[in-house]
């Protein structure tokens, strides 16, 4: 059984959207992690970031911010952005309890949290499959080549 060209195109857009969001999460970690260090240092609370639970949730927050900004830029409304943020936080929030009880290690928290996050993100996307499979219009669309370039009035 083969997919129709339209179905195949929608599946490619869905997969590309997923990859874009993962890249946005990685960018979020790289960009926002130094801000946590700076903020905690500013309040003389740098040791707080050494706690495993704080570190895990700050990392999740970095990823959520990066992904949320990308989804907003791509034209998503608030509901799917919030759903995706919940899907990303949920695995870590659930795993914090066994971490606090000493049942799991921080390594397990980080590995399982990230793997489960990818799964919960996929579930959130499948819930709104049409939205993640269609062509999105960025909030700041590029000028089409057929549009005239505005002339400068400086002269």
Secondary structure in CASP SS format (residue, H / E / C, confidence):
PFRMAT SS
TARGET T0000
AUTHOR 0000-0000-0000
METHOD secondary structure of the structure
MODEL  1
X C 1.00
X C 1.00
X C 1.00
X C 1.00
X H 1.00
X H 1.00
X H 1.00
X H 1.00
X H 1.00
X H 1.00
X H 1.00
X H 1.00
X H 1.00
X H 1.00
X H 1.00
X H 1.00
X H 1.00
X H 1.00
X H 1.00
X H 1.00
X H 1.00
X H 1.00
X H 1.00
X H 1.00
X H 1.00
X H 1.00
X H 1.00
X H 1.00
X H 1.00
X H 1.00
X H 1.00
X H 1.00
X H 1.00
X H 1.00
X H 1.00
X H 1.00
X H 1.00
X H 1.00
X H 1.00
X H 1.00
X H 1.00
X H 1.00
X C 1.00
X C 1.00
X C 1.00
X H 1.00
X H 1.00
X H 1.00
X H 1.00
X H 1.00
X C 1.00
X H 1.00
X H 1.00
X H 1.00
X H 1.00
X H 1.00
X H 1.00
X H 1.00
X H 1.00
X H 1.00
X H 1.00
X H 1.00
X H 1.00
X H 1.00
X H 1.00
X H 1.00
X H 1.00
X H 1.00
X H 1.00
X H 1.00
X H 1.00
X H 1.00
X H 1.00
X C 1.00
X C 1.00
X C 1.00
X C 1.00
X H 1.00
X H 1.00
X H 1.00
X H 1.00
X H 1.00
X H 1.00
X H 1.00
X H 1.00
X H 1.00
X H 1.00
X H 1.00
X H 1.00
X H 1.00
X H 1.00
X H 1.00
X H 1.00
X H 1.00
X H 1.00
X H 1.00
X H 1.00
X H 1.00
X H 1.00
X H 1.00
X C 1.00
X C 1.00
X C 1.00
X C 1.00
X C 1.00
X H 1.00
X H 1.00
X H 1.00
X H 1.00
X H 1.00
X H 1.00
X H 1.00
X H 1.00
X H 1.00
X H 1.00
X H 1.00
X H 1.00
X H 1.00
X H 1.00
X H 1.00
X H 1.00
X H 1.00
X H 1.00
X H 1.00
X H 1.00
X H 1.00
X H 1.00
X C 1.00
X H 1.00
X H 1.00
X H 1.00
X H 1.00
X H 1.00
X C 1.00
X C 1.00
X C 1.00
X C 1.00
X C 1.00
X C 1.00
X C 1.00
X C 1.00
X C 1.00
X C 1.00
X C 1.00
X C 1.00
X C 1.00
X C 1.00
X C 1.00
X C 1.00
X C 1.00
X C 1.00
X C 1.00
X C 1.00
X C 1.00
X C 1.00
END
